[in-house]
Amino acid sequence: MPNPVDLPPGLAPYRRSATFTEATVPAALLRDHDSKEGSWGLIHVEAGALRYRITDPRRAAFETILSPDTAPGLIEPTIRHNVEPVGPVRFHIEFWRAS
């Protein structure tokens, strides 16, 4: 199944993470992890660059560098992924679910 490129219709934001930097990003985000069923995410890079990888075998392997000039990184429910700072970075994650 291909990786989605947009949030599906009918979702609304329900939570926002703290703003993380290369020094404060939780270790769990640097390792493969997933979000719960029904919870989508958007990774917003405020400054710098962040490598985003989709590593789940149910999806096509994917890697990109996110920055303030790119679209947010799209996190699909239950799909394994990880992030890696590329130098100094500041980012947050916005969580979405069915409204």
N, C-alpha and C positions, 0 to 999 in steps of 0.2 A: 504494500500500500504506500503511495507517495506521501511525502510530508506536506501537511496543509500550509498554505501561505497566508491565510487570513483567519481571524476568529469567526466561528459560525454565527449566524444571526440568532438573536434572542438572548444574548449574554449581557450581563451588566457587571461593572466592577464592584467588588465587595471588600477588598483589603489591599493594602500597600505595605511592602516591607520597609524597613529602615533603609537609609542610603548607606551603601557599603563602599569601601575603598579597597585597594589592593592589600592594605594592612588589616582590614576589619571583615573581609568576606568570610563567612562561616566555612569551616573546613568541609562541611557536608555538601556545600555547593560546588566545591572543587572536585569531588568524587562523583561517580555515576549515582544518580538519584532520580526519583520521579515525583510527580504531583498526584494527589488523590483523584479518584474517579470524579468526573464532572468539573474539575478545577483546571482552568486554563491560565496561562500566564503570559505577560509581556515584559521582556527585559528592556528597560530604558537606560541607555548609557547617557549620563549627564556630561561626562568629561572623560577624555582618554579613550582607551580601546579595551575590549573584552572579547576573548575567543569563546564562541558558543558551539558546542558539539552535541549532535543527536547520536546516541550510541546504541539505541534500542534495536534488537534484531528484527522487530516488526516493521521498521521503517528504513528507508534508504539512509545510508551513512551520510552525515551532513556536518560540515564545519564552515563557520563564517566568522569574520571579525565585525563586531558591532561597535559603533561609535555614535556620537551625537548626530552625525550626518546620514546614518543608515536608518532603515525601518527598525522598530523594536524586534528583538528575538522572540519568536512565538514558541511557547511551551504548551505541548499537547498533554491532556490528562493521561496518566499512567505510562508515559513514554520516557525511557531513561535518557538522561542528558547530563552535561556538566558544563562548567564555565572555567575560564582561566584568564586572570588579568594579563594584559600585554603592556607592562609598564604601569605608570600611575593611572588609576581609573576611579570613577565615581559612578555608581549605578544603583537602581532600585528595581523591584519587581512588582508589577501590578497584577492582582489576581482577579479573574473573572469567572462567573458561573451563570447558570440559567436564571433568568429573572422571574 
